[in-house]
Amino acid sequence: MTKIKKPEEIFAEITEDYKKIFGDDLISIILYGSGTGNEFQPGKSDLNFLIILSDETIDHLDRAIETVSRWRKKKVATPLFMTKSYIESSLDSYPLEFLNIKKNYILVYGEDVLKDISLEAHHLRLQCEREIKGKLLLLREGFLETEGKQKRIKELINASITAFISIFSGLLYLKGIEIPLTRREIIQFVAKEIPINQEIFMRCLDIKQDKKKFSSSEIKDIFKTYVVEIRKLWEVVDKMEI
């Protein structure tokens, strides 16, 4: 399997593949996420694409099964397939997801369907609160199921820290602050605006990125403090005025 060193190396090929499948019904191909910036790690980071199709073609995704499978072998994640009407009708339901797509994206082909989308603050605040509460319940439940094993506690951290960084992006947006490009900067910026323990979230990111080694007892202590900080975060967001 050939390692993709730079995302732009595949733009022409992946565009041609999907043009062959969908023709004029292919409206846009958009790269989003870590592949658009300096946090991309060749061979480790997945490349995430948003593909916009016409309303008539979205129900014929079976045409793309073989192409999706082939690109997945090259660390290209299964694309998000949407229509313009789906995006327009979903901004009130999923503002956080669209914010995190819009903050880091590259138009690879076609129409820039993200350029003019706008997000309403009250919808975004509500989703941030809902996401925090939901993740908090899952982390508490998940911790009891780990049997105290370090590997499983690390898995809980790995599976959740990225989601909280996305939530942090939403909170910065609500406060009118430009969202930084890197995860660590996002944590730093949020810690200036909201009373959270910056160090704990940085340590969780260290665990996610294998930056440092921690003992079993350290992992457990980090997790327990992590959950406490998430509860505090929920209380802040619950009272946030917009």
C-alpha positions in Angstrom: 0.0 0.0 0.0 1.5 3.3 -1.1 1.6 5.9 1.7 -0.1 9.2 0.8 2.5 11.9 1.8 0.5 14.9 0.9 -3.3 15.0 0.4 -3.1 17.1 -2.7 -1.2 14.2 -4.4 -4.5 12.4 -4.8 -6.9 15.2 -5.6 -6.8 14.7 -9.4 -7.2 10.9 -9.2 -10.0 10.9 -6.6 -11.9 13.6 -8.5 -11.6 11.6 -11.7 -12.8 8.4 -10.0 -16.0 10.1 -8.7 -16.6 12.0 -11.9 -16.6 8.6 -13.7 -19.2 7.3 -11.3 -21.5 10.3 -11.0 -20.8 12.6 -13.9 -22.7 15.9 -13.9 -24.5 14.8 -10.7 -21.2 15.3 -8.8 -21.4 18.8 -7.3 -18.5 19.1 -5.0 -15.6 17.2 -3.4 -14.2 18.8 -0.2 -11.3 17.7 2.0 -11.8 18.5 5.7 -10.2 17.8 9.0 -6.5 17.1 9.8 -5.6 16.5 6.2 -5.9 20.2 5.5 -3.2 21.3 7.9 0.0 20.6 9.7 -1.5 17.9 12.0 -1.7 15.5 9.1 0.5 12.4 9.7 1.2 10.3 6.6 0.2 6.7 7.1 -1.6 7.4 10.4 -4.1 10.2 9.7 -7.2 9.3 7.7 -8.2 11.7 4.9 -11.8 12.8 5.2 -13.8 13.9 2.2 -17.3 15.4 1.9 -18.9 14.6 -1.4 -22.0 16.5 -2.6 -24.3 14.9 -5.0 -27.6 15.9 -6.7 -30.8 14.9 -5.0 -31.5 12.4 -7.8 -28.2 10.6 -7.4 -27.8 10.3 -3.6 -29.9 7.2 -3.6 -27.5 5.4 -5.9 -24.5 5.2 -3.7 -24.1 1.5 -4.6 -22.2 2.7 -7.6 -19.4 3.9 -5.4 -18.9 0.8 -3.2 -15.8 -0.5 -5.2 -14.2 3.0 -5.3 -14.7 3.7 -1.6 -13.2 0.3 -0.8 -10.2 0.9 -2.9 -9.5 4.3 -1.4 -10.0 3.0 2.2 -6.9 0.8 1.6 -4.9 4.0 1.2 -6.2 5.6 4.5 -9.0 7.6 2.8 -12.0 7.3 5.1 -15.4 6.5 3.7 -16.6 9.9 2.5 -19.6 11.8 3.9 -22.1 11.8 1.0 -24.7 14.7 1.2 -26.9 16.9 -0.9 -27.1 20.7 -0.8 -30.7 20.4 0.5 -29.5 18.1 3.3 -26.9 20.6 4.4 -29.4 23.5 4.3 -32.0 21.6 6.4 -29.4 20.3 8.9 -27.7 23.4 10.1 -30.1 23.8 13.1 -29.7 20.1 14.0 -26.0 19.6 13.6 -24.3 23.0 13.8 -21.3 21.6 15.6 -20.5 19.1 12.9 -20.8 21.7 10.1 -18.7 24.2 12.1 -15.9 21.6 12.5 -16.0 20.8 8.8 -16.1 24.4 7.8 -13.2 25.6 10.0 -10.6 23.5 8.1 -11.5 22.5 4.5 -10.1 22.6 1.0 -12.4 22.7 -2.0 -11.0 19.9 -4.3 -13.6 20.0 -7.0 -16.8 21.9 -8.0 -19.0 24.3 -6.0 -18.0 25.6 -2.6 -21.2 24.7 -0.8 -19.8 25.6 2.6 -18.7 29.1 1.9 -22.0 30.8 2.7 -23.5 28.6 5.4 -24.3 30.4 8.7 -24.9 28.9 12.1 -27.2 30.2 14.8 -25.7 30.6 18.2 -28.6 29.1 20.2 -28.6 25.9 18.2 -24.9 25.6 18.6 -24.9 26.2 22.4 -27.7 23.6 22.8 -25.8 21.0 20.8 -22.6 21.7 22.8 -24.5 21.2 26.0 -26.2 18.0 24.7 -22.8 16.6 23.5 -21.1 17.3 26.8 -23.8 15.7 28.9 -24.0 12.6 26.6 -20.2 12.1 26.6 -20.1 12.5 30.4 -22.7 9.7 30.9 -20.8 7.4 28.5 -17.5 8.1 30.1 -18.8 7.3 33.6 -20.5 4.1 32.3 -17.4 3.1 30.3 -15.1 3.6 33.2 -17.1 1.1 35.3 -16.8 -1.4 32.4 -13.0 -1.1 32.2 -12.4 -3.1 35.3 -9.7 -0.6 36.1 -7.5 -1.8 33.2 -5.1 0.8 31.9 -5.5 -0.1 28.2 -9.3 0.2 28.4 -9.2 3.5 30.2 -6.8 4.8 27.6 -9.3 3.7 24.9 -12.0 5.8 26.6 -9.7 8.8 26.5 -8.7 8.2 22.9 -12.3 7.9 21.8 -13.5 11.0 23.5 -10.8 13.7 23.5 -11.2 14.6 19.8 -14.9 15.1 20.4 -14.2 17.5 23.2 -11.8 19.5 21.0 -14.7 19.8 18.5 -16.9 21.1 21.3 -14.2 23.6 22.3 -14.2 24.9 18.8 -18.0 25.4 19.1 -17.5 27.3 22.4 -14.8 29.6 20.8 -17.2 30.3 18.0 -19.9 31.2 20.4 -17.6 33.7 22.1 -16.6 35.3 18.8 -13.1 34.0 18.9 -11.3 32.8 15.7 -10.8 29.0 16.0 -7.1 28.1 15.8 -5.8 25.4 13.5 -4.2 23.0 15.9 -5.8 21.0 18.7 -3.4 22.2 21.4 -4.0 25.8 20.5 -7.8 25.2 20.7 -7.4 23.9 24.2 -5.2 26.8 25.2 -7.7 29.4 23.8 -10.7 27.7 25.5 -8.8 27.7 28.9 -8.4 31.5 28.6 -12.2 31.9 28.3 -13.6 29.1 30.4 -12.3 27.9 33.8 -11.1 24.4 32.8 -7.9 22.5 33.7 -5.9 23.0 30.6 -3.2 20.5 31.7 -5.6 17.6 32.0 -6.9 18.0 28.4 -3.3 18.4 27.2 -2.4 15.1 28.9 -5.4 13.4 27.4 -4.2 14.6 24.0 -0.7 13.3 24.9 -2.3 9.9 25.5 -4.2 10.1 22.2 -1.1 11.0 20.2 1.4 8.7 22.2 3.4 11.8 23.1 4.2 10.6 26.6 4.1 7.5 28.7 2.1 7.3 31.8 1.9 4.7 34.5 -1.4 2.8 35.2 -2.1 4.9 38.3 -1.4 8.1 36.4 -3.8 7.1 33.6 -6.5 6.4 36.2 -5.9 9.7 38.0 -5.9 11.6 34.7 -9.2 10.0 33.7 -10.9 10.8 37.0 -9.8 14.4 36.8 -10.9 14.5 33.1 -14.4 13.5 34.1 -14.5 16.1 36.9 -13.5 18.8 34.4 -16.1 17.7 31.9 -18.8 18.0 34.6 -17.5 21.5 35.3 -17.6 22.3 31.6 -21.2 21.2 31.4 -22.2 23.5 34.3 -20.5 26.5 32.5 -22.2 25.8 29.2 -25.5 25.2 30.8 -25.4 28.8 32.2 -23.8 30.4 29.1 -25.7 33.4 27.8 -25.6 34.1 24.1 
